[in-house]
């Protein structure tokens, strides 16, 4: 194994499990081994999430080290981590051998699903071509496979900063090299709120849009990047997100997977001889949110046309929790027990992406957001029902009927 020096650059292993006891001693579960490390191990492993020299890491850890013995212990921990393979001289440039979700965004499954989607990435690519101009500086947040960063370079960007917290960033760099644009793309492993760039960017690209438009905290992330990393009035892809709600009848067989019913209680009482009634009682009068595949949702009965739930301009700052109300008019008779939520993303001047379930298919890599209502409501054509929506500013939201209707 190569000897370490202050100038040795080390890369952290893609994944492991850390266990910390009450005295801050660390046990690492790694490659079928349990490794006992010192109390500095967790801090050092965090520092080496980005490639650093040994000297840089110890300098950053410096404020915690109050004497020569502490420095010696920290250096010994670096050596132990290196000998165990948790810190490496070369990055791991391949997919994780762990299944999703343990393998996270380094799992091949994730990127296969994204690139197999017949609509989404192609729409983003088209928007990049519409938005990026010759000589632009571009920031790509959550670059993943590097598809948008590479597209931006091909569109004429002078420089692309491609940011990705997962180890996939190393594989993305190899893809850029294979496609002849690596000289204009700087791949950065990390989270954008912790980064500084040598220059401000003209264009921000990101596909951190979840199954519900805001559930991956795109608004918060873009706001931070606009303030610190972008020029004034940057061009954004996407620039605007509009969410829509549709009244629906969720099939009982699917609803039973998300809400405890009297049928469940009767069956469990017979099977186990125990009354689980409090489980059903705890769910009374609350909506339950979940995700379902679009090809499944498109088979449900829709009882209204979509109505706008909210609109977010990513050029504008958040000023607190987002609270809105929408009214849905039933267009036929039926029993409404759910709300289906989809969004449209304005990606470029002439490109929009819709996640409406009726436009999805088995190859779509997104799911559809749905809310099971507290109680089913019988509706007639023309009847109006109102719902309130709140986004809390942390990736979570809630939708419920307006009381008194």
ZAMARGU-4260 file (C-alpha; in steps of 0.2 Angstrom, whole numbers, plus 5000, padded with zeros to 4 digits):
<rodrens>
0) 5000/5000/5000 | 5007/5017/4995 | 5014/5027/5010 | 5005/5043/5015 | 5012/5060/5015
5) 5004/5077/5019 | 5002/5079/5000 | 4993/5063/4997 | 4976/5065/4990 | 4963/5053/4997
10) 4945/5048/4992 | 4932/5041/5003 | 4924/5024/4999 | 4907/5026/4992 | 4897/5019/5006
15) 4898/5012/5023 | 4889/5011/5040 | 4895/5021/5055 | 4891/5017/5073 | 4895/5030/5087
20) 4895/5025/5105 | 4892/5037/5120 | 4911/5042/5121 | 4911/5046/5102 | 4921/5031/5098
25) 4917/5025/5080 | 4914/5007/5073 | 4913/5006/5054 | 4903/4992/5046 | 4912/4990/5029
30) 4914/4975/5017 | 4908/4962/5030 | 4920/4969/5043 | 4918/4979/5059 | 4932/4991/5061
35) 4935/5000/5077 | 4941/5018/5074 | 4945/5033/5085 | 4934/5047/5090 | 4941/5058/5075
40) 4935/5045/5062 | 4918/5052/5059 | 4925/5070/5056 | 4938/5064/5045 | 4926/5053/5035
45) 4915/5068/5032 | 4930/5079/5027 | 4935/5066/5014 | 4918/5066/5006 | 4927/5077/4994
50) 4945/5072/4988 | 4958/5081/4999 | 4976/5079/5004 | 4980/5072/5021 | 4987/5089/5026
55) 4971/5099/5021 | 4960/5087/5031 | 4971/5088/5046 | 4971/5107/5045 | 4952/5108/5044
60) 4951/5096/5059 | 4964/5108/5067 | 4952/5118/5079 | 4947/5101/5087 | 4966/5096/5091
65) 4972/5105/5106 | 4990/5097/5107 | 5002/5086/5099 | 4994/5070/5105 | 4978/5075/5097
70) 4986/5078/5081 | 4995/5061/5082 | 4979/5052/5086 | 4970/5060/5071 | 4985/5056/5059
75) 4984/5038/5066 | 4966/5037/5062 | 4969/5043/5044 | 4982/5029/5042 | 4970/5016/5049
80) 4956/5022/5038 | 4968/5021/5023 | 4974/5003/5028 | 4956/4998/5029 | 4951/5004/5012
85) 4939/5017/5018 | 4951/5031/5012 | 4959/5027/4995 | 4972/5034/4983 | 4960/5033/4968
90) 4941/5037/4967 | 4929/5023/4964 | 4923/5026/4946 | 4909/5013/4945 | 4891/5010/4950
95) 4889/5004/4968 | 4888/4985/4970 | 4874/4988/4983 | 4856/4988/4978 | 4845/5003/4978
100) 4841/5012/4990 | 4856/5007/5000 | 4867/5011/4984 | 4859/5028/4983 | 4862/5038/4967
105) 4877/5027/4964 | 4866/5012/4960 | 4864/5008/4941 | 4845/5006/4943 | 4843/5024/4946
110) 4852/5030/4931 | 4845/5017/4920 | 4827/5022/4925 | 4831/5041/4921 | 4839/5038/4904
115) 4826/5025/4899 | 4812/5038/4902 | 4806/5043/4884 | 4802/5061/4889 | 4810/5069/4904
120) 4829/5070/4900 | 4826/5073/4882 | 4815/5088/4887 | 4828/5095/4899 | 4841/5093/4885
125) 4830/5103/4873 | 4828/5116/4886 | 4847/5117/4889 | 4850/5120/4870 | 4837/5134/4870
130) 4844/5142/4886 | 4863/5141/4885 | 4872/5153/4874 | 4890/5153/4867 | 4903/5158/4881
135) 4891/5155/4896 | 4896/5149/4913 | 4884/5136/4918 | 4880/5128/4935 | 4873/5110/4935
140) 4866/5105/4952 | 4864/5086/4954 | 4873/5082/4938 | 4871/5063/4940 | 4877/5055/4924
145) 4882/5072/4918 | 4869/5072/4904 | 4864/5091/4906 | 4882/5097/4909 | 4888/5088/4894
150) 4873/5095/4884 | 4878/5113/4890 | 4896/5111/4884 | 4890/5104/4868 | 4878/5120/4866
155) 4893/5131/4868 | 4896/5134/4887 | 4913/5141/4891 | 4913/5132/4908 | 4901/5121/4917
160) 4902/5117/4935 | 4894/5100/4938 | 4890/5097/4956 | 4885/5080/4963 | 4886/5073/4981
165) 4886/5055/4976 | 4901/5045/4970 | 4893/5044/4953 | 4902/5061/4949 | 4918/5051/4945
170) 4909/5041/4932 | 4901/5056/4925 | 4918/5064/4922 | 4923/5048/4912 | 4907/5050/4902
175) 4912/5068/4898 | 4930/5063/4893 | 4922/5050/4881 | 4912/5063/4873 | 4926/5076/4871
180) 4920/5090/4882 | 4929/5086/4899 | 4940/5101/4896 | 4925/5113/4899 | 4917/5104/4913
185) 4923/5104/4931 | 4915/5090/4941 | 4913/5094/4960 | 4908/5081/4973 | 4898/5090/4986
190) 4882/5099/4991 | 4879/5116/4983 | 4875/5125/5000 | 4893/5121/5005 | 4902/5126/4989
195) 4910/5142/4983 | 4914/5144/4964 | 4928/5154/4957 | 4916/5164/4946 | 4897/5167/4945
200) 4887/5157/4933 | 4875/5164/4919 | 4864/5148/4919 | 4858/5136/4932 | 4852/5119/4927
205) 4844/5106/4939 | 4833/5091/4938 | 4831/5090/4957 | 4812/5090/4954 | 4803/5076/4964
210) 4787/5067/4961 | 4778/5081/4969 | 4786/5097/4962 | 4794/5103/4978 | 4798/5087/4988
215) 4817/5087/4984 | 4818/5105/4990 | 4822/5113/4973 | 4815/5130/4978 | 4827/5131/4994
220) 4842/5125/4984 | 4839/5136/4969 | 4837/5151/4980 | 4853/5148/4989 | 4862/5146/4973
225) 4855/5161/4965 | 4860/5172/4979 | 4878/5166/4981 | 4883/5157/4965 | 4874/5166/4950
230) 4875/5182/4941 | 4860/5194/4942 | 4845/5188/4933 | 4852/5171/4929 | 4843/5160/4917
235) 4836/5144/4925 | 4831/5127/4919 | 4818/5125/4926 | 4811/5142/4929 | 4794/5140/4935
240) 4784/5125/4942 | 4765/5124/4942 | 4756/5111/4952 | 4738/5105/4948 | 4725/5095/4958
245) 4712/5083/4951 | 4698/5075/4960 | 4699/5056/4959 | 4692/5040/4965 | 4706/5029/4972
250) 4702/5010/4970 | 4698/5002/4987 | 4711/4989/4984 | 4725/5002/4983 | 4718/5013/4997
255) 4718/4998/5009 | 4737/4999/5007 | 4738/5016/5015 | 4723/5017/5027 | 4718/5005/5041
260) 4699/5000/5038 | 4686/4991/5047 | 4690/4976/5036 | 4708/4976/5041 | 4702/4976/5060
265) 4690/4962/5058 | 4703/4951/5048 | 4717/4955/5061 | 4705/4951/5076 | 4701/4934/5068
270) 4720/4930/5064 | 4728/4936/5080 | 4714/4938/5093 | 4719/4956/5096 | 4708/4972/5093
275) 4719/4984/5083 | 4705/4998/5083 | 4716/5012/5089 | 4726/5011/5073 | 4710/5015/5063
280) 4705/5029/5075 | 4722/5037/5074 | 4719/5040/5056 | 4702/5048/5057 | 4700/5066/5049
285) 4717/5067/5041 | 4723/5065/5023 | 4737/5053/5019 | 4749/5057/5005 | 4758/5043/4995
290) 4766/5040/4978 | 4759/5028/4964 | 4765/5024/4947 | 4758/5035/4933 | 4752/5020/4923
295) 4742/5014/4938 | 4735/5031/4942 | 4729/5034/4924 | 4717/5019/4926 | 4708/5028/4940
300) 4691/5038/4938 | 4694/5056/4937 | 4680/5067/4943 | 4685/5084/4939 | 4697/5094/4927
305) 4714/5099/4934 | 4714/5115/4944 | 4730/5125/4948 | 4736/5121/4966 | 4751/5133/4966
310) 4764/5141/4955 | 4782/5144/4960 | 4793/5156/4951 | 4811/5150/4955 | 4818/5167/4952
315) 4808/5173/4967 | 4813/5170/4985 | 4803/5160/4998 | 4796/5171/5011 | 4789/5157/5022
320) 4778/5142/5021 | 4768/5141/5004 | 4749/5141/5008 | 4736/5140/4994 | 4718/5135/4991
325) 4710/5127/4976 | 4692/5123/4971 | 4688/5108/4961 | 4672/5107/4951 | 4665/5089/4949
330) 4661/5086/4931 | 4652/5070/4934 | 4643/5060/4947 | 4653/5049/4958 | 4662/5046/4975
335) 4678/5056/4977 | 4690/5049/4990 | 4707/5056/4983 | 4716/5071/4975 | 4729/5067/4962
340) 4743/5080/4961 | 4754/5083/4945 | 4765/5098/4940 | 4771/5106/4924 | 4789/5113/4923
345) 4793/5127/4912 | 4810/5121/4907 | 4815/5133/4893 | 4807/5146/4882 | 4798/5133/4872
350) 4799/5118/4882 | 4787/5111/4896 | 4788/5095/4905 | 4771/5088/4912 | 4770/5074/4925
355) 4751/5072/4922 | 4748/5053/4925 | 4738/5051/4909 | 4754/5056/4899 | 4765/5044/4909
360) 4770/5026/4905 | 4779/5011/4912 | 4795/5019/4907 | 4792/5036/4916 | 4804/5037/4930
365) 4793/5048/4941 | 4778/5043/4952 | 4762/5052/4954 | 4758/5061/4970 | 4741/5057/4978
370) 4731/5061/4993 | 4719/5050/5001 | 4705/5061/5009 | 4699/5058/5027 | 4682/5053/5021
375) 4674/5049/5004 | 4662/5062/4997 | 4648/5059/4985 | 4648/5072/4972 | 4636/5077/4957
380) 4641/5086/4941 | 4644/5105/4945 | 4647/5102/4963 | 4662/5112/4970 | 4674/5106/4983
385) 4688/5117/4991 | 4705/5110/4997 | 4720/5119/5006 | 4738/5115/5003 | 4753/5120/5013
390) 4771/5117/5009 | 4782/5119/5024 | 4798/5124/5016 | 4808/5107/5020 | 4802/5096/5006
395) 4786/5091/5016 | 4768/5096/5012 | 4750/5093/5017 | 4733/5094/5008 | 4716/5093/5016
400) 4698/5098/5013 | 4693/5115/5019 | 4682/5112/5034 | 4664/5115/5034 | 4660/5110/5016
</rodrens>
